[in-house]
Amino acid sequence: MTKKSRVAIGVAALTVMTLGVGGFLAKAQIGAIMNKSPARERPMQRAQEDVLAAFGQIEKALRDGDGVRLASLMARRAPPAATLKVGYDIGVPQPGLRLEPIAVCVRGDQAFVVARYEAPASNTGSYLVRYAREDGAWKIADQTTSDAPPYRPAVYAYLPPDGGAFTHAGLPWRAIPHAAAGRGNAEQWKVQAIRDENYLHLRFEAKASLPAHQAPIPEADAGRAPAAPPRMLVTVTMTDDRQTIVRSTFELQVAAAVASRVTQDATGKAETQRVTAYAMVLRGDHDETLFDSSPGAFNRLVEIRDRFIDVRLPLKSLGLHGRSVPEIDLRRVDTPELTPYRVARFSP
């Protein structure tokens, strides 16, 4: 794991997006869908084609500097932050800009696109767009860009699957053993983990109750957020189709930040309130951000229950596909000398 300085999880990371569960379309399949004969199209393929067509309008509007067209692509309820800049100010032609979709998800009236963007005078990065169906057309409900390269399996984190056996059993954490205790700040937290057919579940237990997500922060504590759980290394070992052992390592960081929430009083006057907001970031073995669960965007992957922080990582978001049964180990970053915690498969 590259030991670069860590990017703080702060207000700037708290992008607001609301996502549903959907299907996944790899980059290689996108061209196939666009070339399908209408007579042979299935409803899901047609929906994906419609989303791709709507996405293509974004690139055209940005290349032409057509702010009016871009505004027409936005959903009526899209937050103001959704009208963000991509490379240049909106209204300034960007003929060199490219948006390349690499994953498309559709379910019902919700859709999501993961894309790569390239623009002169800016680095190549990822471009994420959430769509909502409005008046029979796909409209941008939210969007964001990142300097990190697009990570295709993250679509399963953006559109997580239904709960697996552990969820259906009522999340019986009392039966799950704890990992060995750490030192320093890690001593303040207990850690448990279990996996089922869809998720890697982790639970961080504090010694005292935690503020709820979006809970107002008292004036005396306005500049402070709860202490963060220990950072964890997630090591996945599996055998690929050629019977080659493949090992992948990820770093999971969960933290609470002090964020601002704008509300209106009884007279309609805007008020700014300081609140606690929780977020999770997953990084790759080169310290690159693969995806996060900023509140609103992917916050269903992080839940606060009294003194517990529960995290769900879709197995497919870790690149786990097919029928192979991986081994998953956890290790605290701050206490590497401890024996790794082997994550068991849940049996109802």
Secondary structure, DSSP 8 states (H G I E B T S, - for coil): ----------GGG-----------B-HHHHHHHHT--GGG--HHHHHHHHHHHHHHHHHHHHHHT-HHHHHHTB-TT--GGGS--SSS-TTS--TT-EEEEEEEEEETTEEEEEEEEE-TTS--EEEEEEEEEETTEEEEEEEEEESS---GGGHHHHS-----HHHHTT--GGGS-B----SGGGGG-EEEEEE-SSEEEEEEE-SS----TT-B--GGGTT--------EEEEEEEE-TTS-EEEEEEEEEEEEEEEEEEEE-TTS-EEEEEEEEEEEEEE-TTS-EEEE--TTTTGGGEEEETTEEEEEEEGGGGT--SS---EEEEEETT-TTS--EE--B---
